[in-house]
Amino acid sequence: MRFSDGFLDEIRQRLPISQVVGEHVIWDKRKSQPQRGDMWACCPFHGEKSPSFHADDRRGIYHCFGCGVSGDHFRFLTEKAGMSFPEAVEKLAGMAGVPMPARDERDEARQESRRSLYDVMEVATQYFEAALSHNIGARARGYLNERGVTAAAQTKFRLGYSPDSANGLKEHLAANGVSAQEMVDAGLVVVREESPLPYDRFRNRVMFPITDLRGKVIAFGGRAMSADVPAKYLNSPETELFKKRMTLYNGQTAREAARSGKSVIVVEGYLDVIAAVTAGFEGTVAPLGTALTEEHLQMLWRMSDEPVLCFDGDGAGQRAAARATEIVLPHLQPGRTVRIATLPEGQDPDDLIKAQGRGAFADVIDRARSLSDVIWSIETGGIVPETPEARAALESRLRARANAIGEASVKRHYLQAFDEKLSAFFAPVRNQRWERRDGGGQRGGFDRRNPRGGNAAPVGSRGSPRVVVSDTLRNSRLLKPGRGVDATPREAAILVCLVNHPALADSRLESLASLELSSPTSRNLLGTMLDLVTRDHDISAEALNAALGARGFGEAIEKMRDLLARQGVWQTGAEIADPDAEIGLRHALALHYKSVELNKALKAAELALGDDPSEETFERLRDIQNQITTVDGTEALIEGFGSLSGRATRSF
């Protein structure tokens, strides 16, 4: 009885090979790592005292580094247990819980036909490869070189060229014993009613072989070398071997890369895949002439629990991302989801990697967002609906999204997550007023929604939608003014840097809202600044300084600048490049957070010493005091700091 490749693959995927081998060996506990499926034992095929036999569950193979034997589940039972292949299949199917197929003579005939078609596709692949390396393929090689596809990449992906001939491939296949029907069944020639003679489907195109998950060529994609053809890209038709909805370009390599811990990334086209793989992202795949399908999704989840879907930043890319969320939602499972990455507008992965290098694409992937965040962004656009009807409509859309999820626990958590977001999103902007005493002893009102006082309009009343701020920021005591002393040097460095570079404040609003400052002056200044940046995310340094000056902070800011100038701290200046200012800000914040944390620990240690005056608690107190001294005297030395601003100094 013959068994389909899909049936055998399902057994391999369901059954860890260590479980099969484990019936015949004793695993070495010191060397094996069961949680990683990385198991070692003394070889069952030859006598040895130290374990050199390795079973790898991720790859589904075994190998002995002593005698060299290797194979998969079926080979182990046929060679070790002496079973016939059908006996091994029957035993492993039972272990995996996969029902044995009923014998189907027609299916067996189809399987035999498939094996013949694989051979036909291999002959065609070699023909295209030879044409690319020949003089006839010079223009195609030039195109690939212009697109940055190296000779090594051309070989790795078995790229080729189909000559501009109606009969070149057909005649080559016939010379190699391929029948006319097999050419048609493989999708390599076209038969039209008006023409009695079949002709080559691919002509004058760069050829991209498409393989299945076992590495066998099952189809081709062709990129036209002529501009006057109807289709720039042409794929093979669906055949016995090729189903577009169930095939991913570079799927075999990506699956192997995923087993090694690499990210699985979905992009759009052949050249995007080749560029990404060449840059080190071996887990990159692409659908073939179709949008992402449910079948693709299941294939991806068999490789990784959290594949990354990468879309262009333009309108078409965002529409594709929205369609992908609709496909993914019904199939979510606990621990199985996707992340969505957005490319810079106007660039695909191939463009981005060539223009800015591997790091730029890695940054796009690292910043990929969760599915729930993307759905939230799609439905809200970051804008609060102003009417009850619009708010109800938003809530209804989000609930419909969550209810599309089939798995009950995942659905429940999505509903809860959206409810929490809606509660924060619709939280009212408080119209509370705090009193403060200005420099002249006058008492005046301070309204968070109107920090300028008077009759100025509150946020959201100027004809544009209100920008939402979380409760962390809204309720922070930093937004409440008070009297106090001048800032410490470190606080001055943080505040002046933010005043001169407001974009740095906009990118970290939440963390700054919870920043603990010792001086009421500092807290008041930071609170007002955050309020201004929250209202206008694109506010310039000049406009921010003017607004703060109008609110009575001009003198305090100047004192801070003078303090920093006397201490030689230049990284906070308005003329400093943003990257240099950000580095300085990060280090100032890191030192500040450490100082605050240590002072809290110091108070706790002092209380503990009072309750337990032992040598141990005294040593703990002294250790914290030493750490505080170190932090207070530390300078964040940054190699090459200030290079973007033309400085050579290395101090903060």
C-alpha positions as CSV (number, residue, x, y, z in Angstrom):
1,M,0.0,0.0,0.0
2,R,1.2,3.5,-0.9
3,F,0.9,6.3,1.6
4,S,0.5,10.0,0.6
5,D,3.2,12.4,1.5
6,G,0.7,14.5,3.5
7,F,-0.3,11.5,5.6
8,L,3.4,10.7,6.4
9,D,4.1,14.3,7.1
10,E,1.2,14.5,9.6
11,I,2.6,11.6,11.5
12,R,6.0,13.2,11.7
13,Q,4.6,16.5,12.9
14,R,2.3,15.0,15.6
15,L,4.9,12.5,17.0
16,P,8.2,13.7,18.6
17,I,10.9,11.5,17.3
18,S,12.3,11.3,20.9
19,Q,9.1,9.4,21.8
20,V,9.8,6.8,19.0
21,V,13.5,6.4,19.8
22,G,12.8,6.5,23.6
23,E,11.4,3.0,23.5
24,H,14.8,1.7,22.6
25,V,17.3,3.9,24.5
26,I,17.8,5.5,28.0
27,W,18.3,9.2,27.7
28,D,21.3,10.9,29.3
29,K,19.8,13.3,31.9
30,R,22.9,15.5,32.1
31,K,23.2,16.2,28.4
32,S,19.5,16.1,27.3
33,Q,17.2,19.1,27.3
34,P,13.6,17.8,27.1
35,Q,12.0,21.2,27.1
36,R,13.9,21.9,23.8
37,G,13.4,18.5,22.3
38,D,17.2,18.0,22.4
39,M,17.9,14.5,23.6
40,W,21.1,12.4,23.9
41,A,21.7,8.7,24.5
42,C,24.2,5.9,23.9
43,C,23.7,4.8,20.3
44,P,21.3,1.8,19.9
45,F,23.1,0.8,16.6
46,H,26.6,0.4,18.0
47,G,28.1,-0.2,21.4
48,E,29.5,2.9,23.2
49,K,29.9,4.2,26.7
50,S,29.4,7.9,26.2
51,P,26.3,9.3,24.5
52,S,26.8,10.4,21.0
53,F,23.3,9.6,19.6
54,H,21.2,12.7,19.2
55,A,17.4,12.9,18.6
56,D,16.1,16.4,17.6
57,D,12.4,16.9,17.9
58,R,12.4,20.2,16.2
59,R,13.8,18.7,13.0
60,G,12.3,15.3,13.4
61,I,15.5,13.4,12.8
62,Y,18.1,11.3,14.7
63,H,21.9,11.1,14.1
64,C,24.8,9.3,15.7
65,F,28.0,11.2,15.7
66,G,29.9,8.0,16.4
67,C,28.7,5.6,13.7
68,G,27.0,8.1,11.4
69,V,23.5,6.6,11.2
70,S,20.7,9.0,10.7
71,G,17.0,9.1,9.6
72,D,13.5,9.9,10.6
73,H,10.7,8.1,12.5
74,F,10.0,5.4,9.8
75,R,13.7,4.7,9.1
76,F,14.4,4.1,12.8
77,L,11.7,1.4,13.1
78,T,12.7,-0.3,9.8
79,E,16.4,-0.4,10.7
80,K,16.3,-0.9,14.5
81,A,13.1,-2.9,15.0
82,G,13.3,-4.7,11.6
83,M,9.8,-3.7,10.6
84,S,8.6,-3.3,7.0
85,F,7.8,0.2,6.0
86,P,4.0,-0.4,6.1
87,E,4.4,-2.0,9.5
88,A,6.3,1.0,10.7
89,V,3.7,3.4,9.3
90,E,0.9,1.5,11.0
91,K,2.6,1.5,14.4
92,L,3.6,5.2,14.2
93,A,0.1,6.2,13.0
94,G,-1.3,4.5,16.1
95,M,1.1,6.3,18.4
96,A,0.3,9.7,16.7
97,G,-3.5,9.1,16.7
98,V,-3.7,9.4,12.9
99,P,-6.2,7.0,11.3
100,M,-4.8,4.8,8.6
101,P,-6.2,5.6,5.1
102,A,-8.3,3.1,3.3
103,R,-6.8,1.7,0.2
104,D,-7.8,3.7,-2.9
105,E,-6.5,2.5,-6.2
106,R,-7.4,5.8,-7.9
107,D,-5.5,7.7,-5.2
108,E,-2.5,5.4,-5.7
109,A,-2.6,6.1,-9.4
110,R,-2.7,9.8,-8.7
111,Q,0.3,9.5,-6.4
112,E,2.2,7.7,-9.1
113,S,1.3,10.5,-11.5
114,R,2.5,13.1,-9.0
115,R,5.8,11.4,-8.7
116,S,6.2,11.6,-12.5
117,L,5.2,15.3,-12.4
118,Y,7.9,16.0,-9.8
119,D,10.4,14.6,-12.3
120,V,9.0,16.8,-15.1
121,M,9.3,19.9,-12.9
122,E,12.9,19.1,-12.1
123,V,13.8,18.8,-15.7
124,A,12.2,22.2,-16.4
125,T,14.1,23.8,-13.5
126,Q,17.4,22.6,-14.8
127,Y,16.5,23.9,-18.2
128,F,15.8,27.4,-16.9
129,E,18.9,27.4,-14.7
130,A,21.1,26.5,-17.7
131,A,19.4,29.3,-19.8
132,L,20.2,31.9,-17.2
133,S,23.9,31.0,-17.1
134,H,24.1,30.9,-20.9
135,N,24.6,33.9,-23.2
136,I,20.9,34.0,-23.9
137,G,20.3,34.8,-20.2
138,A,22.6,37.8,-20.1
139,R,19.8,40.4,-19.9
140,A,18.1,38.4,-17.1
141,R,21.3,38.2,-15.2
142,G,21.8,42.0,-15.6
143,Y,18.3,42.5,-14.2
144,L,19.0,40.3,-11.2
145,N,22.3,42.1,-10.5
146,E,20.5,45.5,-10.7
147,R,18.0,44.2,-8.1
148,G,20.9,43.2,-5.8
149,V,20.4,39.4,-6.2
150,T,23.9,38.0,-5.9
151,A,25.2,35.0,-7.8
152,A,25.0,33.0,-4.5
153,A,21.4,33.9,-4.0
154,Q,20.6,33.0,-7.6
155,T,22.1,29.5,-7.0
156,K,20.4,29.1,-3.6
157,F,16.9,29.9,-4.9
158,R,17.7,28.1,-8.2
159,L,16.7,31.1,-10.3
160,G,16.5,30.7,-14.1
161,Y,15.4,32.2,-17.4
162,S,12.8,31.1,-19.9
163,P,14.0,32.0,-23.4
164,D,11.8,34.1,-25.7
165,S,10.6,31.0,-27.6
166,A,7.3,29.3,-28.0
167,N,8.8,25.8,-28.2
168,G,12.2,25.9,-26.4
169,L,11.0,24.2,-23.2
170,K,8.5,21.9,-24.9
171,E,11.2,20.5,-27.2
172,H,13.6,20.0,-24.3
173,L,11.0,18.2,-22.3
174,A,10.1,16.0,-25.3
175,A,13.7,15.1,-25.8
176,N,13.8,13.9,-22.2
177,G,10.9,11.6,-22.6
178,V,8.1,13.8,-21.2
179,S,4.8,13.3,-22.9
180,A,2.6,16.1,-24.2
181,Q,-0.1,15.3,-21.5
182,E,2.5,15.5,-18.7
183,M,3.6,19.0,-20.0
184,V,0.0,20.1,-19.8
185,D,-0.6,18.5,-16.4
186,A,2.5,20.2,-15.0
187,G,1.3,23.6,-16.2
188,L,4.4,24.2,-18.4
189,V,2.6,24.5,-21.8
190,V,-0.6,26.2,-22.9
191,V,-3.3,24.6,-25.1
192,R,-5.8,26.9,-26.8
193,E,-8.9,25.9,-28.8
194,E,-7.9,28.1,-31.7
195,S,-4.4,26.6,-31.9
196,P,-3.8,22.8,-32.4
197,L,-0.3,23.1,-31.1
198,P,0.6,23.7,-27.4
199,Y,3.3,26.3,-26.7
200,D,5.5,27.3,-23.7
201,R,3.6,29.1,-20.9
202,F,6.7,31.1,-19.8
203,R,8.6,33.1,-22.4
204,N,11.3,35.8,-21.8
205,R,11.0,35.8,-18.1
206,V,13.2,35.5,-15.0
207,M,12.0,32.2,-13.4
208,F,11.5,31.6,-9.7
209,P,11.0,27.9,-8.8
210,I,8.4,27.3,-6.1
211,T,8.9,24.3,-3.9
212,D,6.8,22.4,-1.5
213,L,7.8,21.8,2.2
214,R,10.0,18.9,1.1
215,G,12.0,21.1,-1.3
216,K,10.5,19.6,-4.5
217,V,9.7,22.1,-7.3
218,I,6.0,22.2,-7.9
219,A,5.5,25.4,-9.8
220,F,7.1,28.6,-11.2
221,G,6.7,32.3,-11.0
222,G,8.0,34.3,-14.0
223,R,8.9,38.0,-14.0
224,A,8.6,39.5,-17.5
225,M,11.7,41.0,-19.2
226,S,9.5,43.0,-21.6
227,A,7.4,45.9,-20.6
228,D,4.6,45.3,-23.2
229,V,3.2,42.1,-21.8
230,P,-0.2,42.0,-20.0
231,A,1.2,40.5,-16.7
232,K,4.5,41.5,-15.2
233,Y,4.4,38.4,-13.0
234,L,3.0,35.1,-14.1
235,N,2.5,32.0,-11.9
236,S,2.0,28.4,-12.9
237,P,-1.7,27.4,-13.0
238,E,-3.0,25.2,-10.2
239,T,-2.1,21.5,-10.9
240,E,-2.0,18.2,-9.1
241,L,1.2,19.5,-7.4
242,F,0.4,23.2,-6.9
243,K,-2.4,24.8,-4.9
244,K,-1.8,28.5,-4.4
245,R,-3.9,28.7,-1.2
246,M,-1.7,26.0,0.4
247,T,1.8,27.1,-0.8
248,L,4.3,29.6,0.5
249,Y,7.4,30.7,-1.4
250,N,10.5,29.6,0.6
251,G,8.3,27.5,2.9
252,Q,10.8,24.7,3.3
253,T,13.7,27.0,4.3
254,A,11.5,29.0,6.6
255,R,10.2,25.9,8.4
256,E,13.8,24.8,9.1
257,A,14.7,28.3,10.2
258,A,11.8,28.4,12.6
259,R,13.0,25.2,14.2
260,S,16.2,27.0,15.0
261,G,14.3,29.8,16.7
262,K,14.2,32.3,13.8
263,S,11.2,34.5,13.3
264,V,8.7,33.6,10.6
265,I,8.0,36.7,8.5
266,V,5.4,37.0,5.7
267,V,6.1,39.5,2.9
268,E,4.6,40.1,-0.5
269,G,6.9,39.0,-3.3
270,Y,9.7,36.8,-4.5
271,L,12.4,39.5,-4.4
272,D,11.3,40.6,-1.0
273,V,11.8,37.1,0.3
274,I,15.2,36.7,-1.4
275,A,16.4,40.1,0.0
276,A,15.3,39.2,3.5
277,V,16.8,35.7,3.5
278,T,20.1,37.1,2.1
279,A,20.1,39.6,5.0
280,G,19.7,36.9,7.5
281,F,15.9,36.6,7.9
282,E,15.8,32.9,6.8
283,G,12.2,32.5,8.1
284,T,10.7,34.8,5.4
285,V,7.9,33.6,3.1
286,A,5.4,35.0,0.7
287,P,2.0,33.9,-0.6
288,L,1.8,33.2,-4.3
289,G,-0.5,35.4,-6.4
290,T,-3.2,35.5,-3.6
291,A,-3.8,37.3,-0.3
292,L,-3.2,35.4,2.9
293,T,-5.6,32.5,3.3
294,E,-6.7,30.3,6.2
295,E,-4.6,27.5,4.8
296,H,-1.6,29.8,4.8
297,L,-2.3,30.7,8.4
298,Q,-2.4,27.1,9.5
299,M,0.9,26.5,7.7
300,L,2.5,29.5,9.4
301,W,1.3,28.4,12.9
302,R,2.8,25.0,12.3
303,M,6.1,26.9,12.0
304,S,5.7,29.5,14.7
305,D,3.1,30.5,17.3
306,E,3.5,34.1,16.4
307,P,4.5,34.8,12.8
308,V,4.9,38.4,11.7
309,L,2.8,39.7,8.8
310,C,4.7,42.6,7.1
311,F,2.7,45.1,5.1
312,D,3.5,48.3,3.1
313,G,2.8,51.6,4.9
314,D,0.7,52.9,2.0
315,G,-3.1,52.8,1.8
316,A,-3.1,49.4,-0.1
317,G,-0.8,47.9,2.5
318,Q,-3.1,49.1,5.4
319,R,-6.1,47.7,3.6
320,A,-4.3,44.4,3.2
321,A,-3.5,44.4,6.9
322,A,-7.2,45.1,7.7
323,R,-8.2,42.1,5.6
324,A,-5.6,39.9,7.3
325,T,-7.1,40.7,10.7
326,E,-10.4,39.5,9.5
327,I,-8.9,36.2,8.3
328,V,-6.8,35.6,11.5
329,L,-9.4,36.5,14.2
330,P,-11.7,33.4,13.8
331,H,-8.8,31.0,14.1
332,L,-6.9,32.4,17.1
333,Q,-6.0,29.9,19.8
334,P,-4.4,30.2,23.2
335,G,-0.8,31.1,22.6
336,R,-1.3,31.3,18.8
337,T,-1.6,34.7,17.2
338,V,0.2,37.0,14.7
339,R,2.0,40.3,14.9
340,I,1.7,43.0,12.3
341,A,4.6,45.1,11.0
342,T,4.3,48.2,8.9
343,L,7.0,49.3,6.4
344,P,7.8,52.9,5.7
345,E,5.5,54.3,3.1
346,G,6.7,53.7,-0.4
347,Q,9.2,51.0,0.5
348,D,9.0,47.2,0.3
349,P,11.4,44.9,2.2
350,D,13.7,44.7,-0.8
351,D,13.9,48.5,-1.2
352,L,14.4,49.0,2.6
353,I,17.2,46.5,3.0
354,K,19.0,47.8,-0.1
355,A,18.7,51.4,1.0
356,Q,19.3,51.2,4.7
357,G,20.6,47.7,5.4
358,R,19.6,44.8,7.6
359,G,19.1,46.9,10.7
360,A,16.3,49.0,9.2
361,F,14.3,45.8,8.4
362,A,15.1,44.3,11.8
363,D,13.7,47.5,13.4
364,V,10.5,47.2,11.5
365,I,10.1,43.5,12.6
366,D,11.0,44.4,16.2
367,R,8.3,47.1,16.3
368,A,5.6,44.8,15.0
369,R,2.4,45.3,17.0
370,S,0.0,42.8,18.5
371,L,-3.1,41.8,16.7
372,S,-5.4,43.5,19.3
373,D,-3.5,46.8,19.1
374,V,-3.8,46.8,15.3
375,I,-7.5,46.1,15.4
376,W,-7.9,48.9,18.0
377,S,-6.0,51.3,15.8
378,I,-8.1,50.4,12.7
379,E,-11.4,50.9,14.5
380,T,-10.5,54.1,16.4
381,G,-7.8,55.8,14.3
382,G,-6.6,57.2,17.7
383,I,-9.6,59.6,17.8
384,V,-12.3,59.8,20.4
385,P,-15.8,59.8,19.0
386,E,-17.5,63.0,20.4
387,T,-21.2,61.8,20.3
388,P,-22.8,59.0,22.3
389,E,-24.0,57.4,19.0
390,A,-20.5,57.3,17.6
391,R,-19.1,55.9,20.8
392,A,-21.8,53.2,20.8
393,A,-20.9,52.4,17.2
394,L,-17.2,52.0,18.1
395,E,-18.1,49.7,21.0
396,S,-20.3,47.6,18.8
397,R,-17.6,47.2,16.1
398,L,-15.0,46.1,18.7
399,R,-17.4,43.6,20.2
400,A,-18.2,42.2,16.8
401,R,-14.5,41.8,16.2
402,A,-14.0,39.9,19.4
403,N,-17.1,37.8,18.8
404,A,-15.6,36.6,15.5
405,I,-13.1,34.6,17.5
406,G,-14.0,30.9,17.7
407,E,-12.1,29.9,20.8
408,A,-14.0,30.8,23.9
409,S,-11.1,31.8,26.3
410,V,-9.4,33.9,23.7
411,K,-12.7,35.6,22.8
412,R,-13.3,36.4,26.5
413,H,-9.9,38.0,26.9
414,Y,-10.3,40.1,23.7
415,L,-13.7,41.3,25.0
416,Q,-12.1,42.2,28.4
417,A,-9.1,43.9,26.7
418,F,-11.4,46.0,24.5
419,D,-13.6,46.9,27.4
420,E,-10.6,48.1,29.4
421,K,-9.4,50.2,26.5
422,L,-12.8,51.7,26.0
423,S,-13.1,52.6,29.6
424,A,-9.8,54.5,29.5
425,F,-10.6,55.9,26.0
426,F,-14.0,57.3,27.1
427,A,-12.8,58.5,30.5
428,P,-13.9,62.1,31.0
429,V,-11.4,64.9,31.0
430,R,-11.7,66.3,34.5
431,N,-12.6,69.9,34.8
432,Q,-11.1,70.2,38.3
433,R,-9.2,73.3,39.2
434,W,-6.3,73.6,41.6
435,E,-5.2,76.9,43.2
436,R,-1.7,78.1,43.0
437,R,0.1,81.2,44.2
438,D,2.0,83.0,41.5
439,G,5.2,85.0,42.0
440,G,3.3,88.1,43.1
441,G,1.3,86.5,45.8
442,Q,-1.9,86.4,43.6
443,R,-4.1,83.3,43.8
444,G,-5.2,82.1,40.4
445,G,-7.1,79.2,39.0
446,F,-5.3,76.3,37.2
447,D,-7.4,74.1,34.9
448,R,-5.8,71.1,33.3
449,R,-7.9,71.6,30.2
450,N,-7.1,75.3,30.1
451,P,-3.7,75.8,31.7
452,R,-3.5,79.3,30.3
453,G,-6.5,80.4,32.4
454,G,-9.1,82.9,31.1
455,N,-11.6,81.9,28.5
456,A,-9.3,79.8,26.3
457,A,-11.0,76.8,24.8
458,P,-10.5,73.4,26.4
459,V,-8.9,70.6,24.5
460,G,-11.2,69.2,21.9
461,S,-13.3,72.3,21.4
462,R,-11.4,73.8,18.5
463,G,-13.1,71.8,15.8
464,S,-10.7,68.9,15.9
465,P,-11.1,65.5,17.7
466,R,-9.7,65.3,21.2
467,V,-6.4,63.3,21.6
468,V,-6.8,60.7,24.3
469,V,-4.5,60.6,27.3
470,S,-4.4,57.6,29.7
471,D,-5.4,57.9,33.4
472,T,-1.7,57.5,34.3
473,L,-0.9,60.7,32.7
474,R,-4.2,62.5,33.4
475,N,-4.1,61.8,37.2
476,S,-0.4,62.3,37.7
477,R,0.5,64.7,40.5
478,L,3.0,66.2,38.0
479,L,0.1,68.1,36.5
480,K,-0.7,69.8,39.8
481,P,1.3,73.0,40.4
482,G,2.9,73.9,43.6
483,R,5.6,76.0,45.3
484,G,9.1,74.7,45.7
485,V,12.8,75.2,45.5
486,D,15.0,75.1,42.4
487,A,15.6,71.8,40.6
488,T,18.6,69.5,41.3
489,P,21.2,69.4,38.5
490,R,20.0,66.1,37.3
491,E,16.4,67.2,37.2
492,A,17.5,70.4,35.4
493,A,19.2,68.3,32.8
494,I,16.1,66.2,32.2
495,L,13.7,69.2,32.0
496,V,15.9,71.4,29.9
497,C,16.5,68.6,27.4
498,L,12.7,68.0,27.1
499,V,12.0,71.7,26.7
500,N,14.5,72.0,23.9
501,H,13.6,68.7,22.3
502,P,9.8,68.2,22.8
503,A,9.7,65.2,20.5
504,L,11.6,63.3,23.1
505,A,8.8,64.1,25.6
506,D,6.1,63.0,23.1
507,S,7.6,59.6,22.7
508,R,7.6,58.8,26.4
509,L,4.6,60.6,27.9
510,E,3.5,57.8,30.1
511,S,6.8,57.1,31.8
512,L,7.4,60.9,32.3
513,A,4.0,61.2,33.9
514,S,5.1,58.9,36.7
515,L,8.6,60.5,37.1
516,E,9.3,61.4,40.7
517,L,11.0,64.8,41.1
518,S,12.1,66.3,44.4
519,S,11.3,69.9,43.6
520,P,7.7,71.3,43.3
521,T,9.0,73.7,40.7
522,S,10.3,70.8,38.7
523,R,7.0,68.9,39.0
524,N,5.0,71.9,38.1
525,L,7.2,72.6,35.0
526,L,7.1,69.0,33.8
527,G,3.3,68.7,34.3
528,T,2.6,71.9,32.3
529,M,5.0,70.8,29.6
530,L,3.4,67.3,29.3
531,D,0.0,69.0,29.1
532,L,1.2,71.2,26.2
533,V,2.9,68.3,24.3
534,T,-0.2,66.1,24.8
535,R,-2.4,68.8,23.2
536,D,0.0,69.4,20.3
537,H,2.2,66.4,19.5
538,D,4.1,68.3,16.9
539,I,4.8,71.4,19.0
540,S,8.2,72.9,18.2
541,A,10.8,73.8,20.8
542,E,10.3,77.5,20.1
543,A,6.5,77.3,20.6
544,L,6.9,75.2,23.7
545,N,9.4,77.7,25.2
546,A,7.1,80.5,24.4
547,A,4.1,78.8,26.0
548,L,6.0,77.9,29.1
549,G,7.2,81.5,29.4
550,A,3.7,82.7,29.1
551,R,2.8,80.5,32.0
552,G,5.5,81.9,34.3
553,F,8.2,79.3,33.9
554,G,10.7,81.4,31.9
555,E,12.8,82.4,34.9
556,A,12.9,78.8,36.3
557,I,14.0,77.5,32.9
558,E,16.7,80.1,32.6
559,K,18.0,79.3,36.1
560,M,18.2,75.6,35.1
561,R,20.1,76.5,31.9
562,D,22.6,78.6,33.8
563,L,23.1,75.8,36.3
564,L,23.8,73.3,33.5
565,A,26.1,75.8,31.7
566,R,28.2,76.3,34.9
567,Q,28.6,72.5,35.2
568,G,29.5,72.1,31.6
569,V,26.5,70.0,30.6
570,W,26.0,70.8,26.9
571,Q,23.9,67.8,25.8
572,T,20.6,69.5,26.6
573,G,21.0,72.5,24.3
574,A,18.6,73.4,21.6
575,E,21.3,73.2,18.9
576,I,22.2,69.6,19.8
577,A,21.2,66.9,17.4
578,D,18.2,64.9,18.5
579,P,20.0,61.6,18.7
580,D,22.7,63.1,21.0
581,A,20.1,64.7,23.1
582,E,18.2,61.5,23.4
583,I,21.3,59.5,24.5
584,G,21.9,62.2,27.2
585,L,18.3,62.1,28.3
586,R,18.3,58.3,28.6
587,H,21.4,58.3,30.8
588,A,20.1,61.2,33.0
589,L,16.8,59.3,33.4
590,A,18.6,56.1,34.2
591,L,20.7,57.7,36.9
592,H,17.6,59.5,38.3
593,Y,15.5,56.3,38.4
594,K,18.4,54.5,40.1
595,S,18.8,57.4,42.6
596,V,15.0,57.4,43.5
597,E,15.0,53.6,43.8
598,L,18.0,53.6,46.1
599,N,16.7,56.3,48.4
600,K,13.5,54.4,48.8
601,A,15.6,51.3,49.7
602,L,17.6,53.5,52.1
603,K,14.4,54.5,54.0
604,A,13.3,50.8,54.2
605,A,16.8,49.8,55.4
606,E,16.8,52.5,58.1
607,L,13.4,51.2,59.4
608,A,14.7,47.7,59.3
609,L,17.7,48.6,61.3
610,G,15.5,50.1,64.0
611,D,13.5,46.9,64.3
612,D,16.5,44.6,63.9
613,P,19.9,46.2,64.8
614,S,21.9,43.2,63.6
615,E,25.2,43.2,61.7
616,E,23.3,42.0,58.6
617,T,20.8,44.9,58.5
618,F,23.6,47.4,59.2
619,E,25.7,46.0,56.3
620,R,22.6,46.3,54.1
621,L,22.2,50.0,55.1
622,R,25.9,50.7,54.5
623,D,25.8,49.0,51.1
624,I,22.8,51.1,50.0
625,Q,24.6,54.3,51.2
626,N,27.7,53.4,49.2
627,Q,25.5,52.8,46.1
628,I,23.9,56.2,46.5
629,T,27.3,57.8,46.7
630,T,28.4,56.0,43.5
631,V,25.2,57.0,41.6
632,D,25.5,60.7,42.7
633,G,29.1,60.8,41.5
634,T,28.6,58.8,38.3
635,E,29.0,60.3,34.9
636,A,27.4,58.5,32.0
637,L,30.5,58.2,29.8
638,I,29.4,57.5,26.2
639,E,32.0,56.5,23.7
640,G,31.8,58.9,20.8
641,F,29.0,60.9,22.4
642,G,28.1,64.1,20.6
643,S,29.4,63.1,17.2
644,L,26.2,64.1,15.5
645,S,26.5,67.6,17.0
646,G,30.2,68.0,16.1
647,R,31.4,67.5,19.7
648,A,34.3,65.4,20.9
649,T,33.5,65.6,24.7
650,R,32.6,62.4,26.5
651,S,30.7,63.6,29.5
652,F,27.3,64.1,30.9
